[in-house]
Amino acid sequence: MPEPTLVKVVKWKLFSRTVSSHIIDYVVPQYGDTGNDECSDYTVEDIIKQIKKYAARNGKNSRVGQEKLDLIKIAHYAQMAYELIETQEEDNANRP
C-alpha cells in the first residue's frame, strides 16, 4: 500500500530543498563543509545561541529577503543541533 501524500510533508520537502540549496551555494563555499568549518566545534548550546540570534532578528532587519534567509539558517542550525544530540546520546548509550 503506498504511503499517503501529506501536505505538511510535501511542504517540508520543498523547504528542505531550499535549505539544501543554501548549504550548497553559500554555506559550504563560504565556511567549508562539516569537519572543516567553525561549527564543527560548536556545542549544542552554541548552536541554540545561533538559533536564538536569528530568531530575535525577525522583523528587525531592513534587508529584503533577510527574514526568509534567517529562517533557512535556523532550520540548518536546528538540524546540526539535532544531529549533535543524537551523537551524544549514542555515545552515552555505548559507554560501559
C-alpha positions in Angstrom: 0.0 0.0 0.0 1.5 3.4 -1.0 2.2 6.0 1.7 -0.3 8.8 1.6 0.9 12.2 0.4 0.6 14.6 3.3 0.6 18.3 2.5 2.8 19.0 5.5 5.4 16.5 4.3 5.3 17.9 0.8 5.8 21.4 2.1 8.6 20.3 4.3 10.4 18.6 1.3 10.1 21.8 -0.7 11.5 23.8 2.2 14.3 21.3 2.7 15.3 21.7 -0.9 15.6 25.5 -0.3 17.8 24.8 2.8 19.9 22.3 0.8 20.4 24.9 -2.0 21.5 27.4 0.6 24.0 25.0 2.1 25.4 24.0 -1.3 25.5 27.5 -2.8 26.5 29.6 0.2 27.4 27.8 3.4 30.0 25.3 2.1 31.8 27.7 -0.3 31.9 30.4 2.4 32.6 28.4 5.6 33.6 24.9 4.5 31.9 21.5 4.9 31.4 19.6 8.2 34.7 18.9 9.9 36.4 21.8 8.2 34.2 24.7 9.5 33.9 26.6 12.7 30.6 25.0 13.5 32.2 21.6 13.8 33.5 22.6 17.3 30.1 24.1 18.4 28.3 22.6 21.3 24.5 22.2 21.4 24.4 25.3 23.5 26.5 27.3 20.9 24.1 26.2 18.2 21.0 27.1 20.2 22.5 30.6 20.7 22.8 30.9 16.9 19.1 29.9 16.5 18.1 32.4 19.1 20.2 35.2 17.4 18.5 34.6 14.1 15.0 34.3 15.6 15.5 37.5 17.6 16.2 39.4 14.3 12.8 38.6 12.9 11.0 41.8 11.9 14.1 44.0 12.7 16.1 43.7 9.6 15.6 46.1 6.7 17.3 44.0 4.1 14.8 42.4 1.6 14.6 38.7 1.9 16.6 38.6 5.2 13.8 37.2 7.3 13.3 34.2 5.0 17.1 33.7 4.9 17.2 33.7 8.7 14.6 31.0 8.8 16.7 28.9 6.5 19.7 29.4 8.8 17.5 28.5 11.8 16.5 25.2 10.1 20.1 24.4 9.2 21.2 25.1 12.8 18.3 23.0 14.2 19.5 20.1 12.0 23.0 20.5 13.4 21.8 20.6 17.0 19.6 17.5 16.4 22.5 15.6 14.9 24.8 16.5 17.7 22.3 15.5 20.4 21.8 12.2 18.6 25.6 11.6 18.5 25.9 12.4 22.2 23.0 10.0 23.1 24.7 7.2 21.1 28.0 7.9 22.8 26.3 7.8 26.2 24.5 4.6 25.3 27.7 2.9 24.2 29.7 3.8 27.4 30.3 0.9 29.8 
